[in-house]
């Protein structure tokens, strides 16, 4: 950024004041373009509704254009394009007219950057013939001169949802009159220039994480757009032994991949429970599928069968991608099937990086989604490993 140099005893000039203002605005404009590009950016302008009145708070709006389209005092015009910022520090309130009964009316609140010269004042000018008595205006003409180049934001509300040329859409207001009672709803306009998040909301890639061992909902934090998910489905329970050895439960499916989010998106997370081991002579139960919203489902492992029905191991769970998954390549592993009954009971199936136990007394899966072991002798089968999810964001 250029800086103006002045020296002791040099004759002061008006440009000594004007140049620093232009240099500062130009430097800020280039910095904003580095951060935001050249498109308009709005911040603030929080909207609230009370009765039939919509109030928009203070805010700012950028506009990409010439530093000074016209002369700035004694400085000539400058056609260099920068991001300029207008500020509306007072906001505005708009009263909605109730529509006719059983009618819905839409309105659009929009903003416009403006730049104008104003605040005219009759300035004192130097009078060389009598310095103690300044002139009123240039050449003692008494003419008032503009003293401020304002950069601000106008706000208005219009009927319909089509944006006025030269304005930026902020909010769509919907007024509905149901049986004589009018309700007001307000949503952000789809093409509004609001920032989805600000710098303090950002964190280095995947520097935070969250785990789920039980079903829950998760709201995507402001500033988060990507996440790395690892998820397991519940493992199947092992079969119970009787006349011979029972089969082990199948493992739950495993998924690992990058998900794309929308900030403030609410995602339902289901964590599949484990299948329980069968009593002596009875088959185990299936593990329950885990899912992460509409992105992905990790199927649960199948049950190990009792020795009385052949001692077959349970099938492994399968990964299914949902409509919400729009990410790049991913890792999807079908759970390992449980072993069929042999000498000392079968090992339950194990997902990626997991395993399970099969000896009598050690029938329980020891990993997320692992299958429970089938038992030998007249013992119950082992319980599978529960589902789990880990998200880095």
Order of alpha helices (4+ residues) and beta strands (2+ residues): alpha-beta-beta-beta-beta-beta-beta-beta-beta-beta-beta-beta-beta-beta-beta-beta-beta-beta-beta-beta-beta-beta-beta
